[in-house]
Amino acid sequence: MAEKRPALGRGLSALIPDAAPAPAAPLTEVDIDRLAPNREQPRRDVDAANLDELAQSIRANGVIQPLVVRQTERGYEIVAGERRWRAAQRAGLLRVPIVVRDVTNDQLLPLALIENLQREDLNPIEEAVAYQRLVEHHDLTHDAIAIAVGKDRSTVANALRLLKLPEEVKAELAAGGLTVGHARALLAAGDEAAQRRAAREVMKRRLSVRETEAFIRKLTAPVPKTEAAAPDVHVRAAEERLHLALGTRVRIVRKRKGGRIEIDFGSEEELQRIYEQLSNQ
């Protein structure tokens, strides 16, 4: 197994050059209502139960790790630590510890993303969306992102591939109904409709990742092509003579040994007519 690269150090300085060598900022406390959430926050869903647990801990022990903020005209904007801020509000705190950093708009999302990834707070879709925003809005390569967050380039690339899944499947992945392993297997199921059907079947049958991979392989396995027999002029001639004799379409289906004759009829009356005609031959 490849050794995981450190999340800080060269990776962070490559992503945010001005942030790495910054000296230690002084710690202070501010009124909690002077803080505003990070508009670039990559997390979209906050687990209420987990937030309540953190609030209980903060109520008992206070906010141990200060929030990283930047100064604005109206107060402070949270760079990292929004979950702690929300939990502190629930705990009834009036003031929280902060560290003020000089962070530009371009650095805001990368710092928030890195902080969340290091704490493993994002669900797979939130993580993938954050990577996509770094690529599209900050012109970062997969390699630069991988170095910054301490992961392999393939991990970043595979996370981004999850965004190709249908919304229904992404919602299940974000909610925990499917794992990343399941989602990666579903990518091979075909078009979006096939992926949705496969995902529903996987959840209905509660398949493991390995079982899902086997299910998708079976689902997408090519159907063996049967070698079509060359048209037989004698068979076609016989079909035409029967058609003229019975007044309906007749097909002769030949197999390696034997075969069958198919006679079309459109109503009970026509079936009776054909039966009587054949009986009188």
Stockholm file with secondary structure:
# STOCKHOLM 1.0

chainA/1-281         MAEKRPALGRGLSALIPDAAPAPAAPLTEVDIDRLAPNREQPRRDVDAANLDELAQSIRANGVIQPLVVRQTERGYEIVAGERRWRAAQRAGLLRVPIVVRDVTNDQLLPLALIENLQREDLNPIEEAVAYQRLVEHHDLTHDAIAIAVGKDRSTVANALRLLKLPEEVKAELAAGGLTVGHARALLAAGDEAAQRRAAREVMKRRLSVRETEAFIRKLTAPVPKTEAAAPDVHVRAAEERLHLALGTRVRIVRKRKGGRIEIDFGSEEELQRIYEQLSNQ
#=GR chainA/1-281 SS CCCCCCSSTHHHHHHSTTTTTCCCCCEEEEEGGGEECCTTCCCCCCCHHHHHHHHHHHHHHCCCSCEEEEECSSSEEEEECHHHHHHHHHHTCSEEEEEECCCCHHHHHHHHHHHHHHHTCSCHHHHHHHHHHHHHHHCCCHHHHHHHHTCCHHHHHHHHHGGGSCHHHHHHHHHTSSCHHHHHHHGGGCSHHHHHHHHHHHHHHTCCHHHHHHHHHHHHCCCCCCCCCCCCHHHHHHHHHHHHHHTSCEEEEECSSCEEEEECCSSHHHHHHHHHHHHTC
#=GC SS_cons         CCCCCCSSTHHHHHHSTTTTTCCCCCEEEEEGGGEECCTTCCCCCCCHHHHHHHHHHHHHHCCCSCEEEEECSSSEEEEECHHHHHHHHHHTCSEEEEEECCCCHHHHHHHHHHHHHHHTCSCHHHHHHHHHHHHHHHCCCHHHHHHHHTCCHHHHHHHHHGGGSCHHHHHHHHHTSSCHHHHHHHGGGCSHHHHHHHHHHHHHHTCCHHHHHHHHHHHHCCCCCCCCCCCCHHHHHHHHHHHHHHTSCEEEEECSSCEEEEECCSSHHHHHHHHHHHHTC
//
